[in-house]
Amino acid sequence: MKSKSGVIVGLEVHTEINTNTKLFCGCPTKGSEEPNTRTCEVCLGHPGSKPVLNKKAVEYAIKLCLALNCKISKELIFSRKSYFYPDMAKNYQISQYEIPLGSNGSLKLRSGKEIGITRVHMEEDPAALVHPAGMQESAYVLVDYNRSGNPLLEIVTEPCMESAEEARDFMKQLITILDYLGIFDINNGIIKADANVSIKESGFVKQEVKNITGFKEIERALMHELSRQKGEAQHHKTIHHETRSWDSESGVTFSLRKKETEEDYGYIIDSDLTAVEITKEWINEIKKTMP
């Protein structure tokens, strides 16, 4: 896109949905906070365990697709996103890749500007990683699998926002919709964003900033990252594609790794989960329950 401001921002928002049980097993999403107590063979990825899809989570996801004016897929297909990391015990995340649940939607900002929604898809939440001395300083990491397998919706926007303020307003409008639909716990639910940010001075070389929690932090994180990138450009430093993390306590971003591509994840269709037909009749039933 052409940017009048010289800034391009796109968001990948991950939001928990407020179901009683996890996406592929009967473990509760809330309850005991003692680490690794709300788990079973499925969310711990034990050999031979089989996932079973949570129907309520699918209905909540369809509600959001309808609210964002998305085209809804005729069937629900899950894939395995392969990566080796301690937050996913089975070494892959069950997500959607080839065919998202919803596509080509939109959300309107307070200014009246429409932000395109590329896709809305379902996936399972990874475990929580605890770095006792912070991500950069800790000598070890603790893993709590209580959160592993919680149902998430990922909302991916078009890269059409031109300021940190627009990104914050997008997050605010999205949270309002989620709360109004009754599918998000506004007091305790987790909503995070990964922001893809680029500036004219670098030739719009994309930097991904991960782990931004809530709509207030998004503006703060982007203001810092835009200032950092402009400072790099002013000093004639080359800006490369990379993934960075936001440290809310120190108010800075730091480099995690060079930017990976979707091909690096080796997506394959999950053979344990059959395709689910999404009929017009089912969608109409869900529409009747919408506020």
N, C-alpha and C positions, 0 to 999 in steps of 0.2 A: 504494500500500500504506500501511497505518498503521504508524508507527514508534514503538516504545516509547522509543527513545533520542533521538528528535528528529533523527535522521540517516538519510539514504537514499543508498546507494551502488549503482551499477550499473557493470559493467565491460565493455569491448570489448577483448578480448585478441587480439593478433596474434602468431602463432608461426610461425617457419620450420619446414618439415618437411625431413627429412634425405634428400633425393634427390640423385643424382649430377648431374642436369641440370635446367635451368630448366623452368618450367611450360609454356611454349609454344614452346621452341626447344631445340636440342641443346647450347647453351653450358653449360660446367661451372659448378656452384654453388660450387666450391672450386678453389683452385689459385693462380695468379698474383695477388698483391695490388697489382701495379702498376696504377694507375687506368686504367679504360676499356680493358682488354685482354681480358676475358672477355665479349665482346659480339659481336653479329651484326646483320644487317638487321632481324630480328624484334624483338629487345629494344631496339633503337635506334629502332624505329618508322619505318623507311624506307618510302616509298611503294611499294606493290605487294607488300610482304612479307606472308606469311600465317602465322598461328599454327597450331601442331599440338599437341594436348593430350598431356601426359605421363601415361600410364596409371598408372605407379607412384604418382604424386602423388595420383591419385583413390583408389587402393586405401588409401593411408595415411590420407586424409581419411575414408573410410568406416570404417576401424578406430576412429578417434576418435569418430565418431558412434555407433558400437556401444557403445564404452566409456562414453559419456555418456548412454546409454539414449535416444538420439534417434530420432524417426521419420525414416526415410530416404526422400528423394524418389524417385519412379520414373524420373525423368530429370534429367540434369544440363544446365542452361542457363546460358550466360554472357551478361553485359551489359557495356556500356561506360559507365563512370562518368566523365563529362566534367568536366575542370577544367584550367585553364591554369596550369601551374607547371613549373619546370625539372626536377623529379625524375621526370617522365613525358614522354619525348620525343615521343610521338604525341598528347599533349594529352588522353588518356583512359586510364583504368586498366581492365583486363579483370577484372571481379569478378562477383559474383552479387547480384542484388537481388530480383527478383520471386519466385523460388522457391529458397530455400536448400537445400543438400544435406541438412542435418539440422535438425530443429526439435523443440521441446517435450521437451528432455532435462533432466537433473538431475545435480548433483554434490554429494556429502555432505561437509560439513566435519567436523573432529575432534570438534566439539561434538554432532554428530548432525544439525545443521540442514541441510536440503536447499536448495541454491541452484538455482533454475530456469534452464535454458539455453533462451533464446529461439530461437537459431539458430546453426548452424555452417556457414560457407560458405568457398569457395575464392576466392583472388584472387592477382594477381601483386604482388610487392614493388616499390615505387618505387626510384629511385636513391638513393644516399647523398649528402646535402648536407653540405658541410664549411664551417663558419663559422670562419675562422682566429682571430678575436678574440672568439668567442662569438656567439650568435644576435642579441643586442641591440646589440653594438658593431661587428660586422664591416662594412666598407665594401663588401665583395663576397662572393660565395659560389662555392665550387668544387663541381662535380658529378662524381661517380664512378658510371658506369652498370654497373659489375661486378655489383652487387646487383640491378639492375633486371631483373625477370622471374623472380626466385627464387620458388618456390611458398610461399604463406602460407595459413594457416587463420585465420579470424577467428571467435572464440567470443564471443557476445554473451549476457550474463546478464540475468535479470530484475532490476529495481531493488529487491532485497530484502535487501541487506547493510546492517547498521546500525552499523558501526564500521570503522575502519581495520584493526583486528586481524582482523576477519572477511574483509576483502578480501585481506590478506596470506595468510591460511590458504587461501583459495580458490586463489590463485596457486600456493601450495606444493603443494596437492593436484593441481592441473592439471598442473604440471611433473612430478610423480611419475608420473601416468598416461601422459603423453607419453613419458617415459623408459622406462617399463615396456613400452609398446607397441613400442618400438624405432623410433619415427618422428621422434625429436628428438635432436639432438646436445647432451647436457646440458653438455658442456664448452665448446663453441664456438657453439652455436645461439643465435639472438636471439629473445627473447620480450619483447614490449612491451605495455603496457596504456594505454588511454584510460579515464579514470574519470569517470563522471557523478556529481556530488556535490551534495547540497542539504541544507539544514537547516530546521528548523521555524520559526525566527525570521524567515526570509525568505519564508515561505509555500511552502517547497520549490521555489524557483526554481533550475533546474538550471544548474550550471557544468561544462563539460567540461575536464578536465585531460589534456593529451596528452603523449606521449613519456616515459612512465614505464617504465624498463627493469628487469625482474626482480622477484621477490617481496619482496625486502628493501626496495627503494625505494618500493614501493606504499604501505607503511605510513607511511613518512617523508613522502611527498608528500601523502597524505590528512590526516595529522595537521596539517601546515602549512595546507592548504587549509581544513580545518574551523575551525581557529583564526582564519584570515584572515576567513572569512565571518562568524563570530560577532562578531569585532571590528567589522566593517562594520555589522552589525545593531545592536550596542550603541551605535554612534555615529549611528544612525538614517539610514544611507546606503542608498539603493536598490540592490539587487542585481539586475542584468540578466542575461538569458541571454547567455553568452559562452563563447568557447573560449580556454583558457589553456594555457601550456606550463610544464613542470616543469624547473627548472634545478637539477640534482643537486649542482653544485659550490657554489652559493650557498645552496641549500636553500630556495628560494622559487618560487612560481608567478608568471607575468606574463602580461598580456593579449596575445593574438594578434589576435583579431577578434571581432566579434559572431557569435553562434552561427548557422551556416547550417542549412538544413533539407535533407532528402533530395531535395526537388524542385529545389533549386539545382543538383544535379549532372546533371540532364537524362538520366537513365538510358534507354538503348535496348538492345534485344537485339542482340548482336554477330553481324553477318551472316557473318563469316568462320569462325565456329565452329558446327557443327551440334549439335543436341541429342543427348546420349549416353544411351541406355537403361541403366538400372541394374536388372538383373533379380534375382529371388530367388536364382537359381542362382549368380550372381556374388557376391552378398552371402554366401551359404553357403560358397563357396570361400574368401572372405576370413576368415570366422569360424574356419575350420579352422587358419588360420595365426596366430591370436591366442593370446597367452600366457594 
